Amino acid sequence: MNISMLLQMSAQTFPSRIALTYNSEHYSYKQIYDAAQQAAQVFQYSGCSFIAYLDVNTPAVPIAIFAAAIAGIPYVPLNYRLSKSELESLQARLDKAYVISNQVPEFSLPDYTYQLTDAFYQNMLAAGETDEALHPATDSEESIAVQLFTSGTTGTPKAALLQHKHLMSYILNTVQFAAAAETDATLVSVPPYHIAGISAMLSSFYSGRRIVHMENFDAMEWISLCDREKVTQAFVVPTMLSEIMVKHKQKRQSLDSLQAIAYGGGKMPLRTIEEALQRFPNVNFANAYGLTETSSTVCLLSPEQHREAFKSDRPEMRNRLQSVGKPVPGIELQIRNDENQSLAAGQVGEVFLRGDQISGKYREKELVQYDGWFPTCDHGYIDKGGYLYLTGRADDIIVRGGENISPGEIEAVIRESPAISDVAVVGIADEHWGESIAAAIVLAEGHSIRDDEISVAVTEKLRSSRVPKKIVRMKHLPYNEMGKLLRRKVKLLLE
C-alpha cells in the first residue's frame, strides 16, 4: 500500500470533517485530498526527482507529502534551522528537486524548481477537484516515500530511506482507521523534518483526528492553543513538557480538553513526569521510543503502565517510569553484546530491532543484517518484565582504563538529588586512564550542592571508578529542538 491511501480513505469516509487547523483556518479531508491531487500533477509535470520542504508547519506539509506519494516521488523535509552552508550541502545531494520554501534561496542549483510555501498550498487548495485523479503505481509500496537526513551530530548527515511499506506497517499495526471522534484534535508542535512530525500526521489522517499545526513551539502559546482549539491529544519532547509545566503553573489555565500526551525524543526526567502525573491525573501519558530508521515508535510505555508505576511503592515497579516500555505490535527486540550474542534480562548491551516497519536503509549504505535485525546504536537493558531501559548511545560510552562506562547510570544517580535540575556526564581526555569522567550539572532554583556530596552519592550507589573527576556548574545544558542532549557540545565545554 501507498501512504496516500491514508488520506484517500479518510476523504472518502468523512469528506467534510476538518482535517487540519492552521492559524484559525480549517481545512477538510476532501480539501486536502483534492489539493494533493492537484499538487501531484504539478510534481509529475515538473519532471522532478525529489519534493523538498523547507519551512515550518503549514498546510503545505500534508499536501506535499501525500502529493509526492501519489506522484511516486520521494518527499524530503529539510531542517530550516540549519546554516546556509549546511542547507546548500544537503540540497546539492538532491538532483532535480522541487523545493517548497518560505523564501527562494540566494543560491540556485541547476534543474531546481522553487515555490513559495504560501503560494503553493493556497494555489493547490483553490484549484479544487481535479478532472481525473491520479493513482499510485501498484508496486509503489517498494518505492521511497520519505527521505530524512539524520541530525549529523557525529559527521555528515546520512539520508535515511523510508519506503511506503515501512510507514504503512507502522500505521496499520498501531492505529485503528476512523477511530477518532470528530471532536478529537491533536496539537503538532514538533518540526516537519522530524519522524515524530511525519508519523503524527500520518496516524492522525488515518484515524480521522483533526491536526492543529503550531509553527514553532512556545510553551505559553502551546497552552493557549490547547484551550482555544479544545486540543485532546499532543506529542511533546521532554524539554517541552518541562517548559509547559512551568508556564502552566504561572498561567493557571484549565487544559480541561486535554486527554492524552505522548512524549519521546529524549530522556524524560523522573521528577518531571511524576509532577505531570500528579498535576494532570486525568491525562493519559505515554512514552514513545522510536528512531528515524524505524518509521517512528517501536516501544511504548502505556498510560496504564504509567499509572501502575506511579502508584506503586515497590522500587522495581516505580522505576518503570524511567523505561520506554515494551515493543509495539510487529516489533521484536533483543539486547546484544559486542560479540553479537543475545543478553539476559538486566544485562546492558546494544538494542537490536526487527519488524516490517524498520528500514535501516540509507542512500549511502544499509545497516540491517541478513536476518532482518537492525542495530540501533542505542545501549540499554530489558528488565524481567520485558520493559526496555535506555542507558545511552554507543558513541557516548566512556572508556576509562579499558572499562566501558555508561554515562546514563551516573546521570541517574546524580539526578536523584533535589538540588540537581539537569546533568550530563561525558568522557574527557586523560593521560593515565585514556578517558576520565566529567559532569556538567544545572542546579535547581534555590539549591546548592558540594562536589564531595555528588562523589559520595555516586560511590555509594555505584563505585568509586564512576565518580566524576571534574564537575562544572552550568546555567543550562545544550539541547536540540527535539530535546536531545548535545553531548558533544558538553564535552567541548568541559575539556
C-alpha positions in Angstrom: 0.0 0.0 0.0 1.0 3.6 -0.7 0.7 6.2 2.2 -1.6 8.3 0.1 -4.3 5.7 0.8 -4.4 7.0 4.4 -5.7 10.4 3.1 -7.9 8.9 0.4 -9.7 6.6 2.8 -10.5 9.4 5.2 -11.5 11.8 2.4 -14.0 9.1 1.1 -15.3 8.2 4.6 -15.8 11.7 6.0 -15.1 14.3 3.3 -16.4 17.3 5.2 -14.7 16.6 8.5 -12.0 19.1 9.5 -8.6 17.5 8.9 -6.3 20.5 9.7 -6.4 23.7 11.6 -3.7 26.4 10.9 -3.8 30.0 12.1 -7.5 29.6 12.9 -8.3 28.4 9.4 -9.9 25.0 8.9 -9.4 22.5 6.0 -11.5 19.4 5.4 -10.2 16.0 4.4 -11.7 16.4 0.9 -9.9 19.8 0.5 -6.6 18.3 1.5 -7.1 15.3 -0.8 -8.1 17.5 -3.8 -5.1 19.8 -3.2 -2.8 16.8 -3.0 -4.2 15.5 -6.3 -3.6 18.9 -7.9 0.0 19.1 -6.5 0.8 15.5 -7.7 0.1 16.6 -11.3 2.2 19.6 -10.8 5.1 17.5 -9.4 4.8 15.0 -12.3 4.7 17.7 -14.9 7.9 19.3 -13.4 9.9 16.2 -14.0 11.5 16.5 -10.6 13.2 13.6 -8.7 12.6 14.9 -5.1 10.0 17.0 -3.3 11.9 19.1 -0.7 10.1 21.0 2.0 12.0 23.8 3.8 9.7 25.6 6.2 7.8 25.4 9.5 4.4 23.5 9.9 1.9 24.8 7.4 -0.9 23.2 5.3 1.7 22.6 2.6 3.1 19.7 4.7 0.3 17.2 4.3 -0.4 18.4 0.8 3.2 17.9 -0.3 3.8 14.6 1.4 0.6 13.0 0.1 1.1 14.5 -3.4 4.6 13.2 -3.5 3.3 9.7 -2.6 0.6 9.9 -5.4 3.2 11.0 -7.9 5.7 8.4 -6.8 8.4 10.9 -5.9 10.4 10.9 -2.5 9.4 13.6 0.0 12.4 15.2 1.7 11.7 17.6 4.6 14.8 19.8 5.4 15.8 21.3 8.7 15.1 25.1 8.3 17.3 25.7 11.4 20.5 24.7 9.6 23.0 27.2 8.4 23.1 28.4 4.8 26.2 26.3 4.1 24.7 23.2 5.7 21.5 23.6 3.6 23.5 24.1 0.5 25.3 20.9 1.1 22.1 18.9 1.6 20.3 20.4 -1.4 23.3 19.6 -3.5 22.6 16.0 -2.8 19.1 16.2 -4.3 19.1 16.1 -8.1 16.2 17.9 -9.9 14.3 18.8 -6.7 11.0 20.7 -6.4 11.7 22.9 -3.4 8.8 24.4 -1.3 10.2 27.1 1.0 9.2 30.3 2.7 11.8 32.1 0.6 13.7 31.5 -2.6 17.3 31.0 -1.5 20.1 33.3 -2.6 21.9 30.4 -4.2 20.3 28.3 -7.0 21.0 24.9 -8.3 20.5 23.6 -11.9 17.3 21.7 -12.6 15.7 23.0 -9.4 12.2 24.4 -9.1 11.4 26.8 -6.2 7.9 27.5 -4.9 7.0 29.8 -2.0 5.1 27.9 0.7 2.1 30.1 1.0 1.6 30.3 -2.8 1.9 26.6 -3.1 -0.7 25.5 -0.6 -3.1 28.3 -1.4 -3.0 27.6 -5.1 -3.5 23.9 -4.6 -6.4 24.4 -2.3 -8.0 27.0 -4.5 -7.8 24.7 -7.6 -10.4 22.3 -6.1 -11.2 18.9 -7.5 -9.2 17.5 -10.5 -10.8 16.3 -13.7 -9.1 13.0 -13.4 -7.5 11.6 -10.2 -4.0 10.2 -10.3 -3.4 6.8 -8.7 -0.1 5.5 -7.3 1.6 2.6 -9.2 0.6 -0.8 -7.9 4.2 -1.6 -6.8 4.7 1.7 -5.1 5.0 0.2 -1.6 8.6 -0.7 -2.5 9.4 2.8 -3.5 10.8 5.6 -1.3 8.1 7.6 0.5 10.3 9.8 2.7 14.0 10.6 2.8 15.1 12.1 6.1 18.5 13.5 6.7 19.9 12.4 10.1 21.0 15.1 12.5 24.6 14.6 11.6 26.0 15.1 15.2 28.7 12.6 14.5 29.6 13.6 11.0 28.0 14.2 7.6 24.2 13.6 7.8 23.0 10.3 6.3 20.0 10.1 4.1 17.6 7.6 5.8 15.2 6.0 3.4 11.6 5.0 4.4 9.6 3.0 1.9 5.9 3.1 1.7 5.7 -0.4 3.2 7.7 0.7 6.3 5.4 3.6 7.1 2.2 1.7 6.3 3.4 -1.2 8.5 3.7 1.2 11.5 0.3 2.8 10.9 -1.6 -0.4 10.3 -0.1 -2.1 13.4 -0.6 0.8 15.8 -3.6 2.9 14.5 -7.2 2.0 14.0 -8.9 3.5 11.0 -11.5 6.2 11.7 -11.2 5.5 15.5 -11.1 9.2 16.4 -14.2 11.2 17.3 -14.9 14.3 15.2 -14.2 16.4 18.3 -10.7 14.9 18.7 -7.8 17.2 17.9 -4.0 16.7 18.2 -1.6 19.5 18.6 1.5 19.0 16.4 4.4 21.3 17.5 7.3 19.1 16.6 9.1 20.3 13.3 8.1 18.7 10.0 11.6 17.4 9.3 11.4 15.0 12.2 10.0 11.5 12.0 7.7 12.3 15.0 6.1 15.1 13.0 5.6 12.8 10.0 4.2 9.9 12.0 1.9 12.2 13.9 0.4 13.5 10.7 0.0 10.0 9.1 -1.6 8.5 12.1 -4.0 11.5 12.6 -5.1 11.4 9.0 -5.8 7.7 9.2 -7.7 7.8 12.5 -9.7 10.9 11.5 -8.3 13.1 14.2 -8.0 16.8 13.4 -4.5 18.2 13.4 -3.8 21.6 14.9 -0.5 22.9 13.5 1.9 25.0 15.5 4.6 26.7 13.5 7.2 26.9 16.3 7.0 25.7 19.9 6.3 28.2 22.6 5.1 26.9 26.0 2.7 29.7 26.7 1.2 29.7 23.2 1.0 25.8 23.4 -1.2 26.1 26.5 -3.3 28.9 24.9 -3.7 26.9 21.7 -4.8 23.8 23.6 -7.6 25.7 25.3 -8.6 27.7 22.3 -8.8 24.7 19.9 -10.0 22.2 22.5 -7.0 20.0 21.9 -7.4 16.4 23.1 -4.0 14.9 22.2 -0.4 16.2 21.8 3.1 15.0 21.4 6.0 16.7 23.2 9.7 16.2 23.9 10.9 16.2 27.5 12.2 19.8 27.3 8.8 20.9 26.0 6.9 19.2 28.9 9.3 20.8 31.4 8.6 24.3 30.0 4.8 23.6 29.8 4.7 22.6 33.4 6.4 25.9 34.4 4.2 28.1 32.3 1.0 26.2 33.3 1.8 26.8 36.9 2.1 30.6 36.2 -0.9 30.9 33.8 -3.2 28.5 35.6 -5.3 27.6 32.5 -7.5 24.6 32.8 -6.4 22.5 29.9 -9.7 20.6 30.5 -9.9 19.3 27.0 -6.5 17.5 27.1 -6.9 13.7 27.3 -3.5 12.3 26.2 0.1 13.4 26.0 2.7 11.3 24.3 6.4 12.1 24.7 9.7 11.0 23.4 12.8 12.1 21.6 15.0 12.2 24.7 15.2 11.1 28.3 12.4 12.3 30.5 13.5 13.5 34.0 11.7 11.4 36.6 10.7 14.4 38.6 9.0 16.0 35.6 6.8 13.0 34.7 5.9 12.4 38.3 4.9 16.0 38.7 2.9 15.8 35.4 1.1 12.7 36.5 0.2 14.3 39.8 -0.9 17.6 38.3 -2.9 16.1 35.4 -4.4 12.8 36.8 -6.9 12.6 34.0 -4.4 12.9 31.2 -3.1 9.6 29.6 0.7 9.9 29.4 2.6 7.6 27.0 6.4 7.4 26.4 7.1 6.6 22.8 10.6 5.4 21.8 11.5 5.3 18.1 14.1 6.2 15.5 14.0 7.7 12.1 15.1 4.4 10.6 12.2 2.6 12.4 9.3 4.7 11.0 8.7 6.1 14.5 7.6 4.3 17.6 8.9 0.8 18.4 8.4 0.7 22.1 5.7 2.3 24.3 5.1 2.8 28.0 1.3 3.0 28.0 -0.9 5.2 30.2 -1.9 2.2 32.3 1.7 1.3 32.9 2.5 4.9 33.8 -0.3 4.9 36.5 0.6 1.5 37.8 4.3 2.5 38.3 3.4 5.9 39.7 1.0 4.4 42.4 3.4 1.6 43.3 5.6 1.6 46.5 7.8 -1.1 45.1 11.1 0.4 43.7 11.3 -2.0 40.8 7.8 -1.0 39.7 8.3 2.7 40.3 11.5 2.6 38.3 9.4 1.7 35.2 8.6 5.4 34.8 12.2 5.7 33.6 11.7 2.9 31.0 10.5 3.3 27.4 8.0 0.4 27.8 7.6 -2.7 25.7 7.7 -3.3 22.0 4.7 -2.3 20.0 2.9 -4.9 17.8 5.0 -6.2 15.0 8.4 -5.4 16.7 10.9 -7.9 18.1 13.7 -6.7 20.4 17.0 -8.1 21.6 19.9 -6.8 23.7 23.3 -8.0 22.3 26.9 -7.7 23.4 29.9 -6.8 21.2 30.1 -10.4 20.0 26.5 -10.2 18.7 25.2 -12.6 21.4 21.8 -12.1 22.9 21.9 -11.0 26.6 19.7 -11.9 29.5 17.4 -9.6 31.5 19.4 -6.9 33.4 22.5 -7.0 31.2 23.4 -3.9 29.3 24.2 -4.1 25.6 23.1 -2.7 22.2 19.4 -2.6 21.3 18.6 -4.6 18.2 15.1 -4.4 16.5 13.3 -6.4 13.8 10.0 -5.8 12.1 8.3 -4.8 8.9 8.3 -1.1 9.8 12.0 -1.0 10.2 14.1 0.3 7.3 17.7 0.7 8.4 18.5 1.8 4.9 20.4 4.9 3.8 21.3 6.2 0.4 24.9 5.6 1.5 24.6 2.1 3.0 22.3 -0.4 4.7 22.6 -1.5 8.4 20.0 -4.2 8.6 21.6 -7.7 9.0 20.8 -10.6 6.6 18.2 -11.9 9.1 16.4 -8.6 9.4 17.8 -7.3 12.7 18.7 -3.6 12.9 21.5 -2.4 15.3 20.2 0.9 16.7 23.5 2.1 18.3 21.4 2.7 21.4 22.5 0.9 24.6 20.2 -0.4 27.2 18.7 -3.4 29.0 15.4 -5.2 29.5 14.1 -6.0 33.0 12.4 -9.2 33.9 9.0 -7.8 33.0 10.2 -7.1 29.4 10.5 -3.3 29.8 13.3 -1.6 27.9 15.6 0.9 29.7 18.0 3.1 27.6 21.4 3.9 29.0 22.8 6.0 26.1 24.2 5.9 22.6 27.0 3.6 21.7 29.3 6.5 20.9 28.5 8.1 24.3 30.3 5.2 26.1 33.3 6.4 28.3 36.3 4.1 28.1 38.3 4.5 31.3 41.3 2.3 31.7 39.8 -0.3 29.3 36.5 -0.3 31.2 33.3 0.7 29.4 31.2 3.1 31.4 27.7 4.3 30.5 27.0 8.0 31.3 23.4 7.2 31.9 23.9 5.2 35.1 26.0 8.0 36.6 23.5 10.7 35.5 20.6 8.7 37.1 22.4 8.7 40.5 23.2 12.4 40.3 19.7 13.3 39.2 18.3 11.8 42.4 19.4 14.8 44.4 16.7 17.5 44.6 19.5 20.1 44.2 20.0 18.9 40.6 17.8 20.2 37.8 19.8 18.6 35.0 23.0 16.7 34.4 25.2 15.4 31.6 28.1 13.1 32.0 30.8 12.8 29.4 34.3 11.4 28.9 37.2 13.8 28.6 40.9 13.1 27.7 43.1 11.7 30.5 46.8 10.9 30.0 46.6 8.0 32.5 43.2 6.4 32.0 42.6 7.4 28.4 39.3 9.0 29.4 38.1 10.3 32.7 34.6 11.2 33.8 33.3 14.7 33.8 29.8 16.0 34.8 28.0 19.2 33.9 25.3 20.0 36.4 22.4 22.5 36.4 21.2 23.4 39.9 17.6 23.5 40.8 16.4 27.0 41.7 17.3 27.9 45.3 19.5 24.9 45.8 23.2 24.2 46.1 25.4 21.0 46.4 29.0 20.4 47.1 31.2 18.3 44.8 32.0 15.8 47.6 28.3 15.2 48.1 28.0 14.1 44.5 31.1 11.9 44.8 29.7 10.2 47.9 26.3 9.5 46.2 27.9 8.0 43.2 30.3 5.9 45.2 27.5 4.5 47.4 25.2 3.7 44.5 27.8 2.6 42.0 31.5 2.6 42.9 34.5 5.0 43.1 35.5 4.4 39.5 32.3 6.1 38.4 32.9 9.3 40.4 33.3 12.4 38.1 36.9 13.7 38.2 35.6 17.1 37.1 32.2 18.8 38.0 31.2 22.0 36.3 28.1 24.1 37.0 26.2 25.5 34.1 23.1 27.6 33.7 21.6 25.2 31.2 22.7 22.3 29.0 22.6 22.3 25.2 19.7 20.5 23.6 18.5 20.4 20.0 14.9 21.4 19.1 13.7 17.7 19.6 15.0 17.6 23.2 18.1 15.5 22.5 21.1 16.4 24.6 24.0 17.6 22.5 26.6 15.7 24.4 29.4 16.6 22.1 28.9 20.3 22.9 29.0 19.5 26.6 32.2 17.6 26.0 33.8 20.6 24.2 32.8 22.8 27.1 34.3 20.5 29.7 37.6 19.6 28.0 
